[in-house]
Amino acid sequence: MTLAEALDELVATARAAGLDEAAARAEGEAVAATVSERSRGAFISWCEQTGRARSAEEHMLAAKRGNRFRAGPTPLMSALLLAKSPASADYAGALTDVALAGSQLGEPGPDAVGAATTVTTAQLGGTSLTPSAEAPGAFDLPARQPVPGLGDQMLDQVRRVGEQVRRQLGALNTAAPAPDVPATPAADDVQTQAAEPPTPVAEEPKPEEPVKTVEELLAELDALTGLENVKGEIHRQAAVLRVEGLRKKAGLESPTITRHLVFNGNPGTGKTTVARLVAGIYRALGLLTKGQLVEVDRSELVAGYLGQTAAKTAEVVASAEGGVLFIDEAYSLSGDQYGKEAIDTLVKEMEDKRDDLVVIVAGYPLPMAVFISENPGLESRFRTTIDFADYTDDELAEIFASMVGAADYDAGEPVLARLREILAATQRGPSFGNARFVRNLMEAAIGRHAWRLRDIAEPTLEQLRTLLPEDLATAPPAEVVDPFPEPADLPEEES
């Protein structure tokens, strides 16, 4: 299936589910871009199949937007999961097909396969096991069918994960039958029963799945690796807001406590993960009606002309109403009239929707401090700042092991020892990716694992699951794929 065909299928699936078709297509394009961002010449195929003029910058910007989908569900996928929609399995499957098509753009390498696998798994928040048919409450490892040939075998890994997502979502969305369902009538009785009009039976409304409690969500927060300062501050916020709610219910006066937050920290320090938990905690406290997380950056708030930005920003805010709007690298809105228009609109919308909207702005510490201080409207609304520290090597090794397990692979101590060697030799700075860095290592390792098994016709289950230290390697600078190759390296345009 080509990328163009996969995108058409995704849009059709979105239409059937009652989702915004343009938003679905944008998600698909971003998924395909982030999967193929390291494949030489991929931007040419991506632009052709998305109907754009050839532009490496367009591909790069879409890949940046899609990067978040390697760590969590897309916004539309999140909405379907939040609503327990039966269409979630179909939409996840269509996203898988898009990721698979994206992994074949340009000259695909190991990173493309690893990224496609990660994106697909992330649509269930990292869950990749299927419920056991024989043992209720347990989970089965999915069947693996080796496919001969390097290309087919690498792509089969993505298909395998995609099928896991489909089956898992299908199982989650299938209601269990009532214990006293009558037996199927015998064939001889069918004609007699058909002659009699059926007695209408009122359908009982399905009970809603219970919302997670504050205690459960705080336990999930506490289970995250590191982030001790963050955990303490979120616990404090939850306690303060809980008491404020109780005071209001009792008719007592209570000072207005702003719920909006500033997350300071370098990339990959868990800001989005914590924001998603905050959305759930605020919902459980009764401060939000839905509890969804909508994550955006400047490109999704700012339009190309003055006047359009206000409408675009208001539309994004409307999609986040009832939940949390998370603005990454929020300081990028400073410095021009378009960004100012977005900020002014945001401040107005925050005031109009103050009872059912929380905004979290995030980015590097110093630019964020300047960004907030320069705008009085923001400064009065963002009074709580939470600092996210960089992870230690041991914490990154723990995160890596968790990611590998979520993708249904095994990484033993020799692999983790190799990871620590790489981390020790890696220069740290403000741009160091933290958890994003080890996720990129894992994605490349998944691709190298497939390459290593290319000549094995029927790998064992252990071989299909096990990563080795040699799979975990960083490419020397000369081997890094240039995202903007010289024209001489690119195929000639067709006349």
C-alpha positions as CSV (number, residue, x, y, z in Angstrom):
1,M,0.0,0.0,0.0
2,T,1.4,3.4,-1.0
3,L,1.3,6.3,1.5
4,A,-1.4,8.1,-0.6
5,E,-3.6,5.0,-0.4
6,A,-2.9,4.6,3.3
7,L,-3.9,8.3,3.9
8,D,-7.1,7.9,1.9
9,E,-7.9,4.8,4.0
10,L,-7.2,6.8,7.2
11,V,-9.5,9.6,6.1
12,A,-12.3,7.1,5.2
13,T,-11.9,5.5,8.7
14,A,-12.1,8.9,10.3
15,R,-15.2,9.8,8.4
16,A,-16.9,6.5,9.4
17,A,-16.0,7.3,13.1
18,G,-17.4,10.9,12.9
19,L,-13.9,12.4,13.2
20,D,-12.6,15.5,11.5
21,E,-11.2,14.3,8.1
22,A,-8.7,17.1,7.7
23,A,-7.3,16.5,11.2
24,A,-7.0,12.8,10.5
25,R,-5.1,13.4,7.3
26,A,-2.8,15.8,9.1
27,E,-2.1,13.2,11.8
28,G,-1.4,10.6,9.1
29,E,1.0,12.9,7.2
30,A,2.8,13.7,10.5
31,V,3.1,10.0,11.3
32,A,4.6,9.2,7.9
33,A,7.0,12.1,8.1
34,T,8.3,11.2,11.6
35,V,8.8,7.6,10.6
36,S,10.7,8.5,7.4
37,E,12.6,11.6,8.7
38,R,16.0,9.7,8.7
39,S,15.6,7.9,5.3
40,R,17.5,9.5,2.5
41,G,15.3,11.2,-0.1
42,A,12.1,10.3,1.8
43,F,10.9,13.9,1.7
44,I,10.6,13.7,-2.1
45,S,8.2,10.7,-2.0
46,W,6.4,12.2,1.0
47,C,5.7,15.4,-0.8
48,E,4.6,13.6,-4.0
49,Q,2.2,11.3,-2.1
50,T,0.7,14.1,0.1
51,G,0.2,16.4,-2.9
52,R,2.8,19.0,-1.9
53,A,5.5,20.8,-3.8
54,R,8.9,19.3,-3.2
55,S,10.1,20.8,0.1
56,A,12.4,19.3,2.7
57,E,11.3,21.9,5.2
58,E,7.6,20.8,4.9
59,H,8.7,17.2,5.6
60,M,10.9,18.3,8.5
61,L,8.1,20.3,10.1
62,A,5.6,17.5,9.8
63,A,8.1,15.1,11.3
64,K,8.6,17.4,14.2
65,R,4.8,17.4,14.8
66,G,4.7,13.7,14.5
67,N,7.5,13.0,16.9
68,R,5.1,13.2,19.8
69,F,3.2,10.3,18.3
70,R,6.2,8.0,18.9
71,A,5.5,8.4,22.7
72,G,1.7,8.5,22.9
73,P,-1.5,8.3,20.9
74,T,-2.5,10.9,18.4
75,P,-5.1,13.4,19.5
76,L,-7.9,11.7,17.5
77,M,-6.8,8.3,18.7
78,S,-6.8,9.7,22.3
79,A,-10.3,11.0,21.8
80,L,-11.5,7.6,20.6
81,L,-9.8,5.8,23.5
82,L,-11.2,8.3,26.0
83,A,-14.7,7.7,24.6
84,K,-14.3,3.9,24.6
85,S,-15.3,4.1,20.9
86,P,-15.6,0.8,19.0
87,A,-14.0,2.7,16.0
88,S,-10.7,2.9,17.9
89,A,-9.4,-0.4,16.6
90,D,-10.1,0.6,13.0
91,Y,-8.4,4.0,13.4
92,A,-5.4,2.4,15.1
93,G,-5.2,-0.1,12.2
94,A,-5.3,2.7,9.6
95,L,-2.6,4.6,11.5
96,T,-0.5,1.4,11.4
97,D,-0.9,1.2,7.6
98,V,0.2,4.8,7.3
99,A,3.3,4.2,9.5
100,L,4.1,1.1,7.4
101,A,3.8,3.1,4.2
102,G,6.0,5.8,5.7
103,S,8.7,3.3,6.6
104,Q,9.1,2.5,2.9
105,L,9.6,6.1,1.7
106,G,13.0,7.1,0.2
107,E,15.8,4.7,1.1
108,P,14.5,3.2,4.3
109,G,16.9,2.0,7.0
110,P,16.7,0.5,10.4
111,D,15.5,3.7,12.0
112,A,12.4,3.8,9.8
113,V,11.4,0.3,10.9
114,G,12.0,1.1,14.6
115,A,10.1,4.4,14.4
116,A,7.1,2.7,12.7
117,T,7.1,0.0,15.4
118,T,7.2,2.6,18.2
119,V,4.5,4.8,16.6
120,T,2.2,1.8,16.2
121,T,2.8,0.6,19.8
122,A,2.3,4.1,21.2
123,Q,-1.3,4.2,19.9
124,L,-2.1,2.0,22.9
125,G,0.2,3.9,25.2
126,G,2.8,1.2,25.0
127,T,0.5,-1.8,25.5
128,S,1.3,-4.6,23.1
129,L,-0.2,-7.7,24.7
130,T,-3.5,-9.4,23.8
131,P,-6.0,-10.8,26.3
132,S,-5.8,-14.5,26.7
133,A,-8.8,-16.4,25.4
134,E,-8.1,-19.4,27.7
135,A,-7.2,-17.6,30.9
136,P,-9.4,-14.5,31.5
137,G,-7.4,-11.7,33.1
138,A,-4.1,-13.0,31.6
139,F,-2.3,-12.0,28.4
140,D,-0.9,-14.0,25.5
141,L,2.2,-13.2,23.5
142,P,1.0,-12.6,19.9
143,A,1.8,-15.2,17.2
144,R,4.8,-14.4,15.0
145,Q,5.0,-15.5,11.5
146,P,8.5,-15.0,10.0
147,V,8.6,-13.6,6.5
148,P,11.5,-14.5,4.3
149,G,13.6,-11.7,2.8
150,L,15.1,-8.7,4.5
151,G,12.6,-6.1,3.4
152,D,9.6,-8.2,4.1
153,Q,10.9,-9.4,7.4
154,M,11.6,-5.8,8.6
155,L,8.2,-4.6,7.5
156,D,6.6,-7.7,9.0
157,Q,7.7,-6.4,12.5
158,V,5.7,-3.3,11.9
159,R,2.7,-5.4,10.7
160,R,3.0,-7.6,13.7
161,V,2.8,-4.7,16.2
162,G,0.0,-3.2,14.2
163,E,-2.0,-6.4,14.5
164,Q,-1.4,-6.4,18.2
165,V,-2.9,-3.0,18.4
166,R,-5.9,-4.0,16.4
167,R,-6.5,-7.1,18.5
168,Q,-6.0,-5.3,21.8
169,L,-8.3,-2.5,20.9
170,G,-10.9,-4.9,19.5
171,A,-10.8,-6.9,22.8
172,L,-11.1,-3.7,24.8
173,N,-14.1,-2.5,22.8
174,T,-16.0,-5.8,22.7
175,A,-18.6,-6.0,25.5
176,A,-18.7,-9.3,27.4
177,P,-22.0,-11.2,26.8
178,A,-24.5,-11.4,29.6
179,P,-24.2,-14.6,31.7
180,D,-27.8,-15.7,30.9
181,V,-27.8,-15.2,27.1
182,P,-30.3,-17.7,25.6
183,A,-28.8,-20.4,23.4
184,T,-28.9,-20.1,19.6
185,P,-32.1,-21.7,18.3
186,A,-31.9,-25.0,16.4
187,A,-32.2,-24.8,12.6
188,D,-35.6,-26.4,12.6
189,D,-36.9,-23.6,14.9
190,V,-35.7,-20.7,12.9
191,Q,-38.6,-20.6,10.4
192,T,-41.2,-20.8,13.1
193,Q,-39.6,-18.0,15.1
194,A,-39.2,-15.8,12.1
195,A,-42.9,-15.9,11.5
196,E,-43.6,-14.4,14.8
197,P,-42.8,-10.7,15.3
198,P,-40.1,-10.3,17.9
199,T,-41.0,-8.7,21.2
200,P,-39.2,-5.4,21.5
201,V,-36.7,-5.4,24.3
202,A,-35.6,-2.1,25.8
203,E,-31.8,-1.9,25.7
204,E,-30.2,-1.3,29.0
205,P,-27.6,1.5,28.9
206,K,-24.1,0.3,29.1
207,P,-22.5,1.3,32.4
208,E,-19.7,3.8,31.9
209,E,-16.2,2.5,32.7
210,P,-15.2,4.0,36.0
211,V,-12.9,7.0,35.9
212,K,-9.6,6.5,37.6
213,T,-9.4,7.9,41.1
214,V,-7.0,10.6,42.2
215,E,-5.2,8.0,44.2
216,E,-4.8,5.7,41.2
217,L,-3.5,8.4,39.0
218,L,-1.1,9.6,41.7
219,A,0.1,6.0,42.1
220,E,0.8,6.0,38.3
221,L,2.8,9.2,38.7
222,D,4.8,7.8,41.6
223,A,5.6,4.7,39.4
224,L,7.4,6.9,36.8
225,T,11.2,6.8,36.8
226,G,12.9,9.7,38.6
227,L,11.1,13.1,38.7
228,E,11.0,13.2,42.5
229,N,10.6,17.0,42.6
230,V,7.8,16.9,40.0
231,K,6.0,14.1,41.9
232,G,6.1,16.1,45.1
233,E,4.7,19.3,43.4
234,I,1.9,17.4,41.7
235,H,0.9,15.8,45.0
236,R,0.9,19.2,46.6
237,Q,-1.2,20.7,43.8
238,A,-3.7,17.8,44.0
239,A,-4.1,18.3,47.8
240,V,-4.6,22.1,47.5
241,L,-7.1,21.8,44.7
242,R,-9.0,19.0,46.5
243,V,-9.3,21.1,49.7
244,E,-10.4,24.1,47.6
245,G,-13.2,22.1,46.1
246,L,-14.3,20.8,49.5
247,R,-14.4,24.4,50.9
248,K,-16.5,25.6,48.0
249,K,-18.9,22.7,48.5
250,A,-19.2,23.6,52.2
251,G,-20.0,27.2,51.3
252,L,-16.7,28.6,52.6
253,E,-14.7,31.4,51.0
254,S,-11.7,30.2,49.2
255,P,-9.0,32.2,47.3
256,T,-8.9,31.7,43.6
257,I,-6.1,29.2,42.8
258,T,-4.8,29.2,39.3
259,R,-4.7,25.7,37.8
260,H,-2.5,26.5,34.8
261,L,1.1,25.3,35.0
262,V,4.6,26.0,33.6
263,F,6.8,23.0,33.0
264,N,10.5,23.9,32.7
265,G,12.8,21.3,31.4
266,N,15.0,20.0,28.6
267,P,13.5,17.7,25.9
268,G,12.6,14.1,26.9
269,T,12.2,14.8,30.7
270,G,8.7,13.5,30.9
271,K,6.7,16.7,30.6
272,T,4.1,15.4,28.3
273,T,3.6,12.2,30.3
274,V,3.1,14.2,33.5
275,A,0.7,16.6,31.7
276,R,-1.4,13.6,30.6
277,L,-1.6,12.4,34.3
278,V,-2.4,16.0,35.4
279,A,-5.4,16.0,33.0
280,G,-6.7,12.8,34.6
281,I,-6.1,14.1,38.1
282,Y,-8.0,17.3,37.5
283,R,-10.8,15.3,35.9
284,A,-11.0,13.0,38.9
285,L,-11.1,16.1,41.2
286,G,-14.1,17.4,39.3
287,L,-12.2,20.4,37.9
288,L,-12.4,19.2,34.3
289,T,-15.3,17.4,32.5
290,K,-13.3,15.3,30.0
291,G,-9.6,15.1,31.0
292,Q,-8.2,14.9,27.4
293,L,-4.7,16.2,26.6
294,V,-4.3,18.3,23.4
295,E,-0.6,18.8,22.6
296,V,0.4,21.6,20.2
297,D,3.3,23.8,19.2
298,R,3.6,27.2,17.5
299,S,2.9,25.8,14.0
300,E,-0.5,24.5,15.2
301,L,-1.6,27.9,16.6
302,V,-0.2,30.4,14.1
303,A,-1.6,30.9,10.6
304,G,0.0,32.6,7.6
305,Y,-2.0,35.8,7.9
306,L,-3.1,38.2,10.6
307,G,-6.6,37.5,11.6
308,Q,-6.4,33.8,10.7
309,T,-4.2,33.1,13.7
310,A,-6.9,34.1,16.2
311,A,-9.4,31.7,14.6
312,K,-6.8,28.9,14.4
313,T,-5.9,29.3,18.1
314,A,-9.5,29.5,19.2
315,E,-10.2,26.3,17.3
316,V,-7.4,24.5,19.0
317,V,-8.5,25.8,22.4
318,A,-12.1,24.6,21.7
319,S,-10.7,21.1,21.1
320,A,-9.0,21.2,24.5
321,E,-12.0,22.4,26.4
322,G,-12.8,20.0,29.2
323,G,-9.2,19.0,29.4
324,V,-5.6,20.2,29.2
325,L,-4.0,22.2,26.4
326,F,-0.2,21.5,26.4
327,I,1.9,24.0,24.4
328,D,5.4,22.8,23.8
329,E,8.2,25.4,23.3
330,A,5.6,28.1,24.1
331,Y,8.3,30.8,24.0
332,S,8.4,30.4,20.2
333,L,5.2,32.5,20.2
334,S,7.2,35.6,21.2
335,G,8.9,38.0,18.9
336,D,6.4,38.6,16.0
337,Q,2.9,39.8,15.4
338,Y,1.5,36.4,14.6
339,G,2.7,34.9,17.8
340,K,1.3,37.9,19.7
341,E,-2.1,37.4,18.1
342,A,-2.0,33.7,19.3
343,I,-1.0,34.8,22.8
344,D,-3.7,37.4,23.0
345,T,-6.3,34.9,21.8
346,L,-5.1,32.3,24.2
347,V,-5.4,34.7,27.2
348,K,-8.9,35.6,26.2
349,E,-9.9,31.9,25.7
350,M,-8.4,31.0,29.1
351,E,-10.6,33.6,30.7
352,D,-13.7,32.6,28.8
353,K,-13.2,28.9,29.5
354,R,-11.6,29.2,33.0
355,D,-14.0,26.8,34.6
356,D,-13.2,23.9,32.2
357,L,-9.8,24.4,30.7
358,V,-6.2,24.0,32.0
359,V,-3.3,25.3,30.0
360,I,0.3,23.9,30.5
361,V,3.2,25.7,28.7
362,A,6.5,24.0,28.5
363,G,10.0,24.5,27.3
364,Y,13.6,25.3,28.2
365,P,13.8,27.0,31.6
366,L,15.4,30.4,30.7
367,P,13.3,31.2,27.6
368,M,10.2,30.1,29.5
369,A,10.9,32.5,32.3
370,V,11.4,35.4,29.9
371,F,8.3,34.4,27.9
372,I,6.0,34.5,31.0
373,S,7.5,37.7,32.4
374,E,7.1,39.7,29.2
375,N,3.3,39.2,29.1
376,P,1.2,40.4,32.1
377,G,-1.8,38.4,30.9
378,L,0.3,35.2,31.1
379,E,2.1,36.1,34.3
380,S,-1.1,36.5,36.2
381,R,-2.4,33.1,35.1
382,F,0.8,31.0,35.3
383,R,1.9,31.2,38.9
384,T,3.0,27.6,39.4
385,T,6.3,26.5,37.8
386,I,7.5,22.9,38.0
387,D,11.1,22.0,37.1
388,F,11.9,18.8,35.3
389,A,15.5,17.7,35.9
390,D,17.6,15.7,33.4
391,Y,17.6,11.9,34.0
392,T,20.6,10.2,35.4
393,D,22.2,7.3,33.4
394,D,20.6,4.7,35.7
395,E,17.2,6.3,35.2
396,L,17.7,6.4,31.5
397,A,18.6,2.7,31.5
398,E,15.4,1.9,33.5
399,I,13.4,3.9,31.0
400,F,15.0,2.1,28.1
401,A,14.2,-1.3,29.6
402,S,10.6,-0.2,30.0
403,M,10.3,1.0,26.4
404,V,11.8,-2.2,25.1
405,G,9.4,-4.3,27.2
406,A,6.4,-2.2,25.9
407,A,7.5,-2.9,22.3
408,D,7.6,-6.6,23.1
409,Y,11.3,-7.1,23.0
410,D,13.8,-8.3,25.6
411,A,17.0,-6.4,26.6
412,G,19.2,-8.2,29.1
413,E,21.9,-6.8,31.3
414,P,24.6,-6.9,28.6
415,V,22.4,-4.6,26.5
416,L,21.9,-2.2,29.4
417,A,25.6,-2.2,30.1
418,R,26.2,-1.2,26.4
419,L,23.6,1.5,26.8
420,R,25.4,2.9,29.9
421,E,28.7,3.0,27.8
422,I,26.9,5.0,25.1
423,L,25.4,7.4,27.7
424,A,28.7,7.9,29.4
425,A,30.3,8.8,26.1
426,T,27.5,11.2,25.1
427,Q,28.0,14.9,25.7
428,R,25.1,16.4,27.7
429,G,23.7,19.8,27.0
430,P,20.4,21.7,26.8
431,S,19.6,19.9,23.6
432,F,20.3,16.4,24.9
433,G,17.1,14.3,24.4
434,N,17.0,12.4,27.7
435,A,14.2,9.7,27.3
436,R,13.9,10.8,23.6
437,F,17.6,9.9,23.1
438,V,17.2,6.4,24.5
439,R,14.0,5.9,22.5
440,N,15.9,6.8,19.3
441,L,18.6,4.2,20.3
442,M,15.9,1.6,20.8
443,E,14.2,2.3,17.5
444,A,17.6,1.9,15.7
445,A,18.3,-1.3,17.6
446,I,14.9,-2.8,16.5
447,G,16.0,-2.1,12.9
448,R,19.4,-3.6,13.4
449,H,17.8,-6.6,15.1
450,A,15.8,-7.2,11.9
451,W,18.9,-6.9,9.8
452,R,20.7,-9.4,11.9
453,L,17.9,-12.0,11.4
454,R,17.6,-11.4,7.7
455,D,19.2,-14.7,6.7
456,I,17.3,-16.8,9.2
457,A,14.3,-18.3,7.5
458,E,12.4,-19.3,10.7
459,P,13.7,-17.4,13.8
460,T,12.8,-18.8,17.1
461,L,10.5,-16.9,19.5
462,E,13.6,-16.1,21.6
463,Q,15.5,-14.7,18.6
464,L,12.5,-12.6,17.6
465,R,12.3,-11.1,21.0
466,T,15.9,-10.7,22.1
467,L,18.0,-7.6,21.4
468,L,21.8,-8.0,21.7
469,P,24.5,-5.4,22.6
470,E,25.6,-5.2,19.0
471,D,22.1,-4.0,18.0
472,L,22.6,-1.0,20.3
473,A,25.1,1.2,18.5
474,T,25.5,4.8,17.5
475,A,26.4,5.7,14.0
476,P,29.6,7.6,13.5
477,P,29.1,11.2,12.2
478,A,30.1,10.2,8.6
479,E,27.2,7.7,8.5
480,V,24.5,10.0,9.8
481,V,21.9,10.5,7.0
482,D,21.8,14.1,5.8
483,P,18.1,15.2,5.9
484,F,18.9,17.8,3.2
485,P,21.1,16.0,0.7
486,E,22.7,17.8,-2.2
487,P,20.7,17.9,-5.4
488,A,23.3,15.6,-7.1
489,D,22.4,12.9,-4.6
490,L,18.6,13.1,-5.4
491,P,16.8,11.4,-8.2
492,E,16.0,13.7,-11.1
493,E,12.6,15.2,-11.3
494,E,10.3,13.7,-13.9
495,S,9.4,16.1,-16.7
